[in-house]
Amino acid sequence: MNRFYSICKFLFVLCLISREGLTQSPDSLMAQQNYGLAAVLYEKQIFELTQSALSEDSLRQTYNQLLTRKIQAQKSERSFEDAWQTAQRFDLSEPDNSIAFRMRYETILCGYLAQHYNETYGLLQQTKFYTQDSLLSESLQVVEIFTLNELERWTESKAVFQQYTARKGLNINADELYKFLKKKPKNPDKAQLLSFLMPGLGQVYAGYPKEGIVSLGLQAIALGFGVYHVWHKYYFIGFFTGAGMFQTFYFGGGRRAAIMAETTNKKRKAANNQRIRTVVIGAETKKGSE
């Protein structure tokens, strides 16, 4: 669906270009921050390469350069999925290892930004395998740390982070930064079971004590409603209405507790990853300003 939308968008803008006779270069459009139209014009230039008389080496070099510029336009527009798809088209038969590495790095970065974390990590390992220059391989550590965090492979992330800080000479305590590893994630099944054993307990375990109290209160009210009407011989209302409400709150509370446990894990993951990103980005920013 996303690819279909991109094709339709591309065709629409091409028609617009033809109608208006646009003569601006994509580079000038980039300077004007018209990133969407610039990306389309870069693609137009790529298409026109097939009709050029360039040598094979020049054709490959120009092709990859135009793809790189198009990716920059798409990233500037925050169209990360489109940038990821464009990066798949790089011609990696480039004999210059440093240029080939830059294209692989660009693909990895686009994969991370487009949230294709498994594919990104696979490309990372391939790139490290094909790259003989250790300095180039080490430059992948930042995105590797971020990718491992998103995959919740924090133990591996910590090991790469320690290599990163040692290489940079940073005085950062990795054990303190990764202290969250000592906390076990909330188990949704356990939260649901606890809620069934004692209404509201699953929510408390998941980190939402107020909702646990509310869940316990609702189930107590429903149960009391049923018992009250049965005691006064309103059996139909007592059994069907009271028991029905209690059953709804009881099983609904269990399912809700499981969802809350998952929500707590997601919040913890986001907070932990953000903390690590802040430290690494701060180190990179400081390095760039020196």
VOBA-1610 file (N, C-alpha, C; in pm, whole numbers, padded with zeros to 5 digits, always signed):
BEGIN
Met+00083-00120+00000Met+00000+00000+00000Met+00087+00125+00000Asn+00191+00128+00084Asn+00281+00243+00089Asn+00352+00264-00044Arg+00393+00152-00106Arg+00462+00162-00234Arg+00367+00212-00342Phe+00242+00164-00339Phe+00141+00209-00435Phe+00118+00359-00421Tyr+00110+00404-00295Tyr+00091+00546-00268Tyr+00210+00627-00321Ser+00331+00577-00301Ser+00450+00648-00347Ser+00453+00660-00499Ile+00412+00551-00568Ile+00410+00553-00713Ile+00308+00655-00764Cys+00189+00654-00703Cys+00085+00749-00741Cys+00131+00894-00718Lys+00198+00915-00605Lys+00249+01048-00573Lys+00354+01091-00675Phe+00440+00998-00711Phe+00545+01026-00808Phe+00486+01063-00944Leu+00386+00986-00991Leu+00322+01013-01119Leu+00249+01146-01118Phe+00185+01175-01004Phe+00113+01302-00993Phe+00208+01421-01005Val+00320+01413-00935Val+00415+01524-00938Val+00481+01536-01076Leu+00503+01423-01144Leu+00557+01428-01279Leu+00462+01500-01373Cys+00331+01472-01358Cys+00231+01542-01440Cys+00233+01692-01409Leu+00251+01724-01282Leu+00256+01864-01241Leu+00378+01933-01301Ile+00489+01864-01301Ile+00611+01920-01359Ile+00593+01945-01508Ser+00534+01847-01578Ser+00513+01860-01722Ser+00419+01975-01754Arg+00316+01990-01671Arg+00216+02094-01697Arg+00274+02233-01674Glu+00352+02247-01568Glu+00402+02379-01532Glu+00537+02410-01596Gly+00596+02309-01661Gly+00725+02332-01725Gly+00833+02374-01626Leu+00840+02304-01514Leu+00934+02339-01408Leu+01078+02320-01457Thr+01158+02424-01441Thr+01297+02419-01489Thr+01398+02425-01376Gln+01353+02438-01253Gln+01446+02443-01140Gln+01515+02310-01121Ser+01638+02316-01072Ser+01712+02194-01043Ser+01670+02141-00906Pro+01684+02010-00886Pro+01650+01955-00754Pro+01737+02011-00642Asp+01861+02046-00674Asp+01950+02104-00572Asp+01896+02240-00525Ser+01845+02320-00618Ser+01789+02450-00579Ser+01660+02432-00500Leu+01583+02328-00533Leu+01461+02298-00457Leu+01495+02253-00315Met+01605+02180-00301Met+01651+02141-00167Met+01684+02265-00085Ala+01749+02363-00148Ala+01783+02487-00078Ala+01658+02563-00037Gln+01549+02546-00114Gln+01422+02610-00082Gln+01337+02526+00013Gln+01392+02411+00055Gln+01325+02318+00146Gln+01199+02256+00083Asn+01197+02249-00048Asn+01089+02181-00119Asn+01134+02037-00144Tyr+01139+01959-00037Tyr+01204+01829-00042Tyr+01127+01726-00125Gly+00996+01731-00120Gly+00917+01634-00194Gly+00937+01645-00344Leu+00932+01767-00395Leu+00953+01789-00538Leu+01097+01762-00578Ala+01190+01795-00490Ala+01331+01767-00518Ala+01354+01617-00533Ala+01291+01538-00447Ala+01307+01392-00455Ala+01256+01339-00589Val+01144+01394-00634Val+01089+01351-00763Val+01181+01388-00878Leu+01239+01506-00873Leu+01329+01550-00980Leu+01459+01470-00980Tyr+01506+01431-00861Tyr+01623+01343-00856Tyr+01590+01210-00923Glu+01469+01158-00898Glu+01427+01033-00961Glu+01418+01049-01112Lys+01373+01165-01156Lys+01367+01193-01300Lys+01507+01190-01361Gln+01604+01246-01291Gln+01742+01245-01339Gln+01798+01103-01343Ile+01759+01023-01245Ile+01803+00882-01242Ile+01748+00808-01364Phe+01621+00833-01394Phe+01559+00769-01510Phe+01630+00811-01639Glu+01665+00938-01649Glu+01730+00989-01771Glu+01871+00935-01788Leu+01930+00881-01680Leu+02064+00824-01691Leu+02068+00706-01788Thr+01957+00635-01799Thr+01953+00518-01886Thr+01971+00556-02033Gln+01947+00682-02064Gln+01959+00729-02201Gln+02092+00802-02226Ser+02178+00806-02124Ser+02305+00878-02138Ser+02410+00787-02198Ala+02517+00849-02241Ala+02627+00774-02305Ala+02747+00761-02211Leu+02724+00765-02081Leu+02833+00756-01984Leu+02892+00617-01981Ser+03018+00610-01939Ser+03081+00480-01921Ser+03017+00408-01803Glu+03044+00280-01792Glu+02982+00201-01685Glu+03019+00253-01547Asp+03146+00290-01528Asp+03190+00342-01398Asp+03125+00477-01367Ser+03122+00564-01466Ser+03062+00697-01446Ser+02912+00685-01422Leu+02850+00592-01495Leu+02706+00571-01479Leu+02673+00524-01338Arg+02753+00428-01289Arg+02731+00376-01154Arg+02753+00485-01049Gln+02860+00562-01067Gln+02892+00667-00971Gln+02783+00774-00968Thr+02738+00819-01084Thr+02633+00922-01091Thr+02501+00869-01036Tyr+02471+00744-01070Tyr+02348+00679-01022Tyr+02344+00678-00869Asn+02453+00635-00807Asn+02457+00629-00661Asn+02453+00768-00597Gln+02517+00864-00663Gln+02513+01001-00610Gln+02372+01058-00611Leu+02299+01033-00720Leu+02162+01083-00729Leu+02070+01012-00628Leu+02093+00883-00609Leu+02016+00811-00507Leu+02042+00870-00369Thr+02168+00900-00340Thr+02204+00958-00211Thr+02133+01092-00189Arg+02131+01175-00294Arg+02065+01305-00283Arg+01913+01289-00265Lys+01858+01193-00335Lys+01714+01168-00320Lys+01683+01123-00177Ile+01768+01039-00122Ile+01748+00992+00015Ile+01755+01109+00113Gln+01849+01200+00090Gln+01860+01317+00178Gln+01732+01400+00172Ala+01675+01413+00051Ala+01549+01487+00037Ala+01437+01417+00112Gln+01430+01285+00100Gln+01324+01208+00167Gln+01340+01210+00318Lys+01464+01204+00365Lys+01486+01213+00509Lys+01451+01351+00562Ser+01483+01454+00483Ser+01450+01591+00525Ser+01299+01609+00533Glu+01225+01535+00450Glu+01079+01540+00451Glu+01022+01444+00554Arg+01111+01371+00623Arg+01074+01270+00723Arg+00996+01155+00661Ser+01021+01130+00533Ser+00962+01014+00465Ser+01061+00899+00476Phe+01076+00847+00597Phe+01182+00750+00624Phe+01158+00617+00554Glu+01033+00576+00541Glu+01004+00451+00471Glu+01042+00463+00324Asp+01011+00578+00262Asp+01050+00600+00122Asp+01202+00601+00109Ala+01270+00663+00205Ala+01417+00667+00202Ala+01474+00526+00213Trp+01413+00444+00296Trp+01457+00305+00313Trp+01441+00227+00182Gln+01327+00248+00114Gln+01305+00180-00014Gln+01405+00228-00119Thr+01434+00357-00119Thr+01531+00411-00215Thr+01670+00355-00190Ala+01708+00341-00065Ala+01842+00291-00030Ala+01864+00147-00075Gln+01754+00071-00093Gln+01768-00067-00140Gln+01822-00073-00283Arg+01817+00040-00352Arg+01854+00042-00494Arg+02001+00076-00519Phe+02078+00100-00414Phe+02221+00131-00432Phe+02291+00020-00510Asp+02380+00060-00598Asp+02466-00034-00670Asp+02593-00053-00587Leu+02599-00164-00516Leu+02710-00188-00423Leu+02830-00255-00488Ser+02830-00257-00622Ser+02947-00312-00691Ser+03060-00210-00701Glu+03044-00099-00631Glu+03145+00008-00628Glu+03279-00047-00576Pro+03387-00034-00655Pro+03517-00089-00612Pro+03581-00011-00497Asp+03547+00117-00482Asp+03604+00196-00374Asp+03535+00157-00243Asn+03610+00096-00151Asn+03551+00044-00028Asn+03489+00152+00059Ser+03551+00269+00062Ser+03499+00377+00146Ser+03364+00427+00093Ile+03350+00434-00040Ile+03222+00476-00099Ile+03116+00370-00077Ala+03153+00244-00095Ala+03060+00133-00071Ala+03014+00133+00075Phe+03108+00163+00166Phe+03071+00168+00307Phe+02970+00279+00334Arg+02991+00396+00273Arg+02898+00507+00295Arg+02757+00472+00249Met+02748+00397+00139Met+02616+00357+00090Met+02553+00254+00185Arg+02632+00162+00233Arg+02580+00065+00329Arg+02537+00134+00459Tyr+02618+00231+00501Tyr+02584+00305+00623Tyr+02453+00381+00604Glu+02436+00443+00488Glu+02313+00517+00459Glu+02192+00424+00462Thr+02208+00304+00408Thr+02100+00206+00409Thr+02065+00165+00551Ile+02168+00143+00633Ile+02147+00106+00773Ile+02073+00216+00848Leu+02116+00340+00827Leu+02053+00453+00894Leu+01907+00467+00853Cys+01879+00451+00724Cys+01741+00460+00676Cys+01656+00347+00736Gly+01715+00229+00746Gly+01643+00116+00806Gly+01607+00143+00951Tyr+01701+00203+01024Tyr+01674+00237+01164Tyr+01565+00342+01174Leu+01574+00447+01093Leu+01475+00555+01097Leu+01337+00506+01056Ala+01333+00407+00965Ala+01205+00351+00919Ala+01155+00241+01013Gln+01230+00216+01121Gln+01192+00119+01225Gln+01194-00026+01176His+01281-00054+01080His+01303-00192+01037His+01424-00245+01113Tyr+01405-00270+01242Tyr+01520-00294+01329Tyr+01588-00428+01302Asn+01512-00533+01274Asn+01575-00662+01245Asn+01657-00657+01118Glu+01600-00596+01013Glu+01674-00583+00888Glu+01798-00496+00906Thr+01782-00389+00986Thr+01894-00298+01012Thr+02009-00371+01080Tyr+01975-00454+01180Tyr+02080-00525+01252Tyr+02150-00626+01160Gly+02072-00692+01073Gly+02133-00784+00977Gly+02229-00713+00884Leu+02190-00595+00836Leu+02277-00516+00749Leu+02402-00469+00822Leu+02386-00439+00950Leu+02501-00399+01031Leu+02606-00510+01035Gln+02561-00631+01059Gln+02654-00742+01068Gln+02720-00769+00932Gln+02643-00758+00824Gln+02700-00776+00691Gln+02805-00670+00661Thr+02772-00546+00697Thr+02864-00435+00669Thr+02995-00452+00746Lys+02985-00492+00872Lys+03107-00515+00951Lys+03191-00629+00891Phe+03122-00727+00834Phe+03193-00841+00774Phe+03267-00797+00648Tyr+03204-00712+00566Tyr+03264-00670+00439Tyr+03364-00556+00456Thr+03362-00488+00570Thr+03449-00372+00590Thr+03579-00414+00657Gln+03688-00393+00589Gln+03819-00430+00643Gln+03876-00322+00734Asp+03838-00198+00711Asp+03890-00085+00788Asp+03820-00082+00925Ser+03896-00101+01031Ser+03837-00105+01165Ser+03778+00031+01205Leu+03837+00140+01156Leu+03785+00273+01189Leu+03645+00292+01132Leu+03623+00240+01011Leu+03491+00248+00950Leu+03392+00161+01028Ser+03434+00043+01065Ser+03346-00048+01141Ser+03306+00013+01275Glu+03401+00079+01340Glu+03373+00139+01470Glu+03272+00252+01460Ser+03264+00317+01344Ser+03169+00426+01327Ser+03024+00377+01325Leu+03006+00245+01317Leu+02872+00186+01320Leu+02820+00165+01462Gln+02905+00187+01561Gln+02869+00152+01698Gln+02747+00229+01749Val+02734+00355+01711Val+02622+00436+01760Val+02489+00377+01714Val+02477+00355+01584Val+02351+00302+01533Val+02330+00157+01578Glu+02439+00085+01604Glu+02426-00052+01654Glu+02369-00051+01796Ile+02415+00041+01879Ile+02362+00054+02015Ile+02213+00085+02011Phe+02176+00182+01928Phe+02035+00222+01918Phe+01948+00107+01867Thr+01999+00034+01769Thr+01921-00076+01710Thr+01902-00189+01810Leu+02010-00225+01881Leu+02000-00331+01982Leu+01902-00293+02092Asn+01900-00165+02127Asn+01804-00119+02229Asn+01661-00140+02183Glu+01634-00105+02057Glu+01498-00120+02005Glu+01458-00267+01997Leu+01555-00354+01978Leu+01529-00498+01975Leu+01526-00558+02115Glu+01545-00471+02216Glu+01547-00513+02357Glu+01658-00612+02386Arg+01767-00600+02313Arg+01886-00683+02336Arg+01987-00596+02411Trp+01947-00560+02533Trp+02022-00460+02608Trp+02157-00510+02658Thr+02169-00638+02685Thr+02298-00691+02729Thr+02403-00674+02620Glu+02363-00704+02495Glu+02454-00683+02382Glu+02479-00534+02361Ser+02375-00455+02379Ser+02389-00310+02365Ser+02490-00256+02466Lys+02485-00307+02588Lys+02577-00262+02691Lys+02722-00295+02653Ala+02742-00414+02596Ala+02877-00454+02556Ala+02931-00360+02447Val+02846-00326+02348Val+02888-00235+02242Val+02910-00095+02299Phe+02825-00055+02393Phe+02839+00076+02456Phe+02972+00088+02530Gln+03012-00018+02598Gln+03141-00016+02668Gln+03257-00004+02570Gln+03245-00070+02455Gln+03348-00056+02351Gln+03350+00088+02298Tyr+03231+00144+02283Tyr+03218+00282+02233Tyr+03282+00382+02329Thr+03253+00371+02458Thr+03308+00465+02555Thr+03459+00448+02570Ala+03507+00324+02559Ala+03652+00301+02567Ala+03722+00365+02448Arg+03661+00352+02330Arg+03722+00410+02209Arg+03722+00562+02216Lys+03614+00619+02271Lys+03601+00764+02279Lys+03673+00824+02400Gly+03712+00736+02494Gly+03774+00786+02616Gly+03675+00858+02706Leu+03550+00810+02707Leu+03444+00875+02786Leu+03440+00816+02926Asn+03423+00902+03023Asn+03414+00858+03161Asn+03266+00840+03199Ile+03205+00734+03146Ile+03063+00706+03169Ile+03050+00566+03228Asn+02979+00555+03337Asn+02960+00426+03404Asn+02848+00350+03334Ala+02886+00248+03257Ala+02787+00170+03183Ala+02694+00094+03276Asp+02748+00047+03390Asp+02665-00026+03486Asp+02554+00063+03541Glu+02585+00189+03563Glu+02483+00282+03614Glu+02380+00313+03505Leu+02426+00332+03383Leu+02335+00365+03273Leu+02243+00247+03241Tyr+02295+00127+03255Tyr+02216+00006+03223Tyr+02166-00064+03350Lys+02149+00011+03456Lys+02105-00051+03581Lys+01964-00108+03572Phe+01887-00063+03471Phe+01751-00114+03454Phe+01750-00262+03419Leu+01866-00317+03379Leu+01873-00459+03347Leu+01846-00547+03469Lys+01864-00488+03588Lys+01839-00564+03711Lys+01689-00580+03737Lys+01608-00496+03673Lys+01464-00505+03689Lys+01405-00598+03584Lys+01329-00694+03629Lys+01263-00785+03535Lys+01142-00716+03475Pro+01116-00739+03345Pro+00996-00680+03285Pro+00870-00741+03345Lys+00762-00667+03340Lys+00635-00716+03391Lys+00583-00828+03300Asn+00532-00932+03363Asn+00480-01048+03289Asn+00329-01032+03272Pro+00279-01011+03148Pro+00135-00993+03127Pro+00051-01111+03177Asp+00102-01233+03157Asp+00028-01351+03202Asp+00018-01354+03354Lys+00127-01314+03421Lys+00126-01308+03566Lys+00029-01202+03616Ala+00027-01087+03548Ala-00065-00979+03587Ala-00210-01025+03574Gln-00240-01097+03466Gln-00376-01146+03446Gln-00413-01249+03552Leu-00321-01340+03583Leu-00346-01442+03684Leu-00370-01379+03822Leu-00287-01282+03858Leu-00303-01214+03986Leu-00439-01143+03995Ser-00481-01087+03883Ser-00611-01019+03881Ser-00724-01117+03899Phe-00709-01238+03848Phe-00812-01339+03866Phe-00814-01392+04009Leu-00694-01404+04071Leu-00686-01452+04208Leu-00740-01350+04308Met-00706-01224+04283Met-00752-01116+04370Met-00779-00993+04284Pro-00905-00957+04262Pro-00937-00843+04175Pro-00857-00717+04212Gly-00796-00659+04112Gly-00717-00537+04132Gly-00570-00561+04156Leu-00534-00684+04199Leu-00394-00712+04231Leu-00306-00711+04106Gly-00362-00755+03993Gly-00287-00755+03869Gly-00250-00615+03824Gln-00344-00521+03844Gln-00317-00382+03807Gln-00210-00322+03898Val-00214-00358+04026Val-00112-00310+04121Val+00026-00363+04079Tyr+00032-00491+04044Tyr+00157-00551+03999Tyr+00209-00482+03873Ala+00117-00445+03784Ala+00155-00381+03658Ala+00200-00237+03676Gly+00179-00183+03797Gly+00223-00046+03824Gly+00113+00057+03822Tyr-00012+00011+03833Tyr-00127+00103+03831Tyr-00216+00076+03953Pro-00171+00114+04072Pro-00248+00084+04195Pro-00385+00149+04198Lys-00398+00271+04145Lys-00528+00338+04146Lys-00630+00262+04063Glu-00589+00214+03948Glu-00681+00136+03865Glu-00712+00003+03931Gly-00618-00049+04007Gly-00644-00173+04081Gly-00754-00153+04183Ile-00750-00040+04253Ile-00853-00008+04352Ile-00989+00009+04284Val-00989+00076+04168Val-01113+00097+04093Val-01170-00037+04047Ser-01084-00125+03996Ser-01129-00256+03950Ser-01187-00337+04065Leu-01120-00335+04179Leu-01171-00405+04297Leu-01305-00347+04340Gly-01319-00215+04338Gly-01443-00150+04378Gly-01558-00185+04286Leu-01533-00184+04156Leu-01639-00215+04060Leu-01688-00359+04075Gln-01595-00450+04095Gln-01634-00590+04112Gln-01708-00612+04244Ala-01665-00540+04347Ala-01736-00551+04476Ala-01877-00497+04465Ile-01895-00386+04393Ile-02029-00327+04374Ile-02118-00423+04295Ala-02062-00480+04186Ala-02140-00573+04105Ala-02181-00696+04185Leu-02086-00748+04264Leu-02117-00865+04346Leu-02219-00830+04453Gly-02202-00716+04516Gly-02298-00671+04619Gly-02436-00649+04561Phe-02441-00593+04440Phe-02570-00572+04372Phe-02643-00704+04353Gly-02570-00806+04307Gly-02630-00937+04284Gly-02677-01001+04413Val-02593-01000+04516Val-02628-01063+04644Val-02748-00993+04708Tyr-02750-00862+04697Tyr-02861-00784+04756Tyr-02995-00825+04695His-03000-00835+04562His-03125-00868+04496His-03165-01014+04516Val-03068-01103+04521Val-03099-01243+04551Val-03153-01255+04693Trp-03095-01181+04789Trp-03139-01184+04928Trp-03285-01139+04941His-03322-01044+04856His-03460-00995+04858His-03548-01067+04755Lys-03499-01181+04709Lys-03575-01271+04621Lys-03602-01214+04482Tyr-03521-01119+04441Tyr-03527-01076+04301Tyr-03421-01155+04225Tyr-03453-01284+04209Tyr-03352-01377+04158Tyr-03307-01344+04014Phe-03402-01304+03930Phe-03367-01278+03791Phe-03265-01163+03781Ile-03298-01053+03852Ile-03206-00938+03849Ile-03074-00974+03916Gly-03085-01045+04028Gly-02964-01080+04102Gly-02869-01167+04024Phe-02925-01273+03961Phe-02838-01366+03890Phe-02791-01311+03755Phe-02885-01259+03678Phe-02849-01219+03542Phe-02781-01081+03535Thr-02837-00985+03608Thr-02778-00851+03603Thr-02652-00843+03690Gly-02667-00881+03817Gly-02553-00872+03908Gly-02438-00961+03868Ala-02469-01090+03838Ala-02364-01184+03800Ala-02303-01145+03666Gly-02389-01093+03575Gly-02338-01051+03444Gly-02238-00937+03457Met-02273-00838+03540Met-02180-00725+03560Met-02051-00772+03625Phe-02066-00860+03726Phe-01946-00908+03796Phe-01854-00984+03700Gln-01915-01071+03616Gln-01835-01148+03520Gln-01762-01056+03422Thr-01832-00951+03376Thr-01772-00856+03284Thr-01653-00785+03348Phe-01672-00736+03470Phe-01564-00665+03540Phe-01450-00759+03577Tyr-01486-00885+03612Tyr-01386-00981+03656Tyr-01291-01018+03542Phe-01347-01065+03432Phe-01262-01106+03318Phe-01203-00984+03246Gly-01281-00876+03240Gly-01227-00753+03180Gly-01110-00699+03260Gly-01118-00710+03394Gly-01009-00665+03479Gly-00882-00745+03455Gly-00898-00876+03432Gly-00782-00961+03405Gly-00714-00924+03274Arg-00796-00905+03172Arg-00739-00866+03042Arg-00675-00728+03050Arg-00740-00638+03125Arg-00687-00503+03140Arg-00551-00505+03213Ala-00538-00592+03311Ala-00412-00603+03386Ala-00298-00647+03295Ala-00327-00741+03204Ala-00225-00787+03109Ala-00182-00674+03017Ile-00279-00597+02969Ile-00248-00484+02881Ile-00164-00380+02954Met-00197-00357+03082Met-00122-00259+03162Met+00022-00303+03182Ala+00042-00435+03201Ala+00179-00486+03216Ala+00260-00460+03089Glu+00198-00483+02973Glu+00265-00457+02846Glu+00293-00307+02830Thr+00197-00224+02873Thr+00215-00078+02864Thr+00332-00032+02950Thr+00342-00088+03070Thr+00453-00054+03159Thr+00586-00091+03097Asn+00592-00210+03035Asn+00716-00253+02970Asn+00754-00159+02856Lys+00654-00116+02777Lys+00681-00024+02665Lys+00731+00110+02716Lys+00671+00159+02824Lys+00714+00288+02880Lys+00856+00278+02934Arg+00886+00169+03002Arg+01021+00150+03054Arg+01122+00141+02941Lys+01087+00066+02835Lys+01175+00052+02720Lys+01203+00188+02658Ala+01098+00267+02637Ala+01114+00399+02576Ala+01201+00490+02662Ala+01178+00486+02794Ala+01255+00572+02886Ala+01402+00529+02890Asn+01426+00399+02896Asn+01564+00349+02900Asn+01639+00381+02772Asn+01572+00357+02659Asn+01636+00384+02530Asn+01664+00532+02512Gln+01570+00616+02556Gln+01590+00760+02543Gln+01707+00806+02628Arg+01721+00749+02748Arg+01831+00786+02837Arg+01966+00754+02771Ile+01974+00637+02708Ile+02099+00597+02642Ile+02124+00683+02519Arg+02017+00709+02442Arg+02032+00795+02324Arg+02082+00933+02363Thr+02030+00987+02472Thr+02071+01120+02517Thr+02219+01125+02549Val+02268+01021+02617Val+02410+01015+02654Val+02498+01004+02530Val+02459+00915+02436Val+02540+00894+02317Val+02537+01016+02226Ile+02419+01073+02205Ile+02407+01192+02120Ile+02484+01309+02181Gly+02480+01319+02315Gly+02555+01424+02383Gly+02705+01408+02360Ala+02752+01282+02363Ala+02895+01256+02339Ala+02932+01289+02197Glu+02843+01253+02102Glu+02871+01280+01960Glu+02868+01431+01931Thr+02774+01502+01995Thr+02764+01646+01977Thr+02887+01717+02030Lys+02932+01671+02147Lys+03052+01730+02207Lys+03173+01706+02119Lys+03179+01587+02061Lys+03290+01554+01971Lys+03288+01645+01847Gly+03166+01671+01794Gly+03155+01752+01675Gly+03192+01898+01699Ser+03172+01945+01822Ser+03199+02086+01853Ser+03345+02111+01886Glu+03420+02005+01909Glu+03562+02021+01945Glu+03649+02047+01822
//
